[in-house]
């Protein structure tokens, strides 16, 4: 290791003076900092990233349960302070620890103290709930993920209402955890952050050792990796279930040809049936143009297609929100409250670009506009 890097590590995480003992194995430290990274990315992309950061948010959301499953394997079959039975959740022990704090007494714990143990289990439980609610919300609103064939929009939207409070609860738990690390480190004159980097703590003063349990690294690895493999298989099987409530994957050829000759042929899910009937009922005055088709059978075919695949027949976030029209301008997609909300942060100069061609040219930025999906990961604004 280069000397400058070694000096930097020594400053950030100095080794304890005198004799020291190994407390945290590399598996626990790797889990801890990988989880910090995954939760940090998920928080930033979730709170301030917007819809364009959803893909990165999902990657972080996938990493979190994978890490927890691997940690469970180490906690069951690892050794020393990594093992769960070295810090069992105990309400009685936690209350005693609080009494010690109130009384100014300090009992050293090389591993997790009773309050820290409760926090570990609580954070893992809350993280798994966040992942589950996020997965369910994704299925209901965008028809993506392993639950997409089982959860409708209304249920997904309701569950999304739980996802956000759980995320804020996690933020408060992380803040409490950081305060606890600072408080216990100050009270016990130990650098707890450094210990989670290099894994060692001072041997003195002595502290109760962990239960004598032989480590089974191969069994720990096999159980963790096996759990991830089983979960992956279950997710894959669930993802292949039939999905209802999706817009038509392809536009009707006659509709795409006739309407696409003048403007973007919009997916039928962008308006309710009543709007399509009104638009098709007066094509002679179609936004200032005469768009009459001339052939009554062709006209009826297009009308039937639009009505049969209108917003009422889809079960995505987009279709439900596009049902809510602007009373002052019900015909125009860009006049809806949802469209304005989703595009409110985009400067007017972006729509004026030649490659975009105006607010109504959905296909310029939404690569899946014709399918009616409008998934966040398929958004690309031309330079």
C-alpha positions, 0 to 999 in steps of 0.5 A: 500500500502506498505510504500516503494512503497508509498515512491517510487511513491511520489518520482516519482510523488510528489503531488502538494503542497497546494490545488490541483484539480483533472484534469485527471481521472483514465480512461485517465491515464490508457489509456495514460500509456497503450498506452505508453506500447502498442506503446513501444512494437510495436516500439521495435518489429517493428524496432529491433525485426525482423520477430520472434517478429511479434506475439508480434508486432501484439498483440500491434497493436491490443491493440492500436485501442482498447485503442483509441476506449475506449478513444473516448467513454470517450472523448465524454461522460466523464467529465472535462478535459477528454472530447474532447470539453475541448480541441478542435482542433484549428489552431487559438488557437495553433498559439496564443499559439506559439505567447505567447511562443515567447513573453515570456507569459504564460497562464496556462492550467490545461488540454491540451494546444492548441498545446497539443490538436493538438498533441493528435488528430494527434497522434491518427490519425497517430496511426490508419493509422499505424494500418490500413497500417500494417493490409493491409500489413499483408494481402497482404504479409502473407494472414493474418488478416481481409483484407486477402481476399481483398488485393493482394501481390502487394498492400500489399507491396506498403502499407507496404512502407507507414507503415514504414514512418508512424512509423518513423513519430510517433517516431518524434511526440513522441519526440516532445511530450516529448520535449513539456511536458518538455518545458511546465513543465519547463515554468510553474513550473509544473510536468506534468508527475506526474499529469498524474500519480496521476491525480492532479495539484495545484489549484494555479495559477487559470486556465480557467475551462473546459466546464460544462459538466455532465459526463456519465460514463455508457454511456462512457463505453457502447459507448467505449465497443460497438465500440470495439465489433462492430469493432471485429465483422467486423474484424471477418466477414472480416476474414471469406471471401474467400482467394485466392493466398494461397499455397496448404494446403497439399502436394500431397501424391505421391510427399510427399512419393517419395521425402520425402523418402530422404529429406524434401518434399518442398512446390511447392511455393518455386520455379517457374515452370521452376525450377521444370521442370528442376529438374524433367527433370534430376532426374538421376543427382539430386544434386549428386544422382540418384532420378529416379522414374522409373514409367513414370506415377508417374513421370508425376503426380508429375511434373504436381502437382509441376508445377500447384502449383508453385510459380507463383500460390501463392500470398504471400511474400514467393512465390514472392521472391522465383521467384527470383533465383540465376543465378549462382545456380537457382536450390537451394533454399538456394542459393536465395537472399531472403533465405540468407537475411532471414537467414543471422543472424542465426549462422552456428552452428545452422544449424549444430545441430542434430535437425536441420540437415542442411540448407535445412531442412525447417521443422526443424524450420518452423512448417508449412513448408509443407503447404508453408505458412512459417508464422513468428509465426510458427518459432521454432528453436530447442535448 
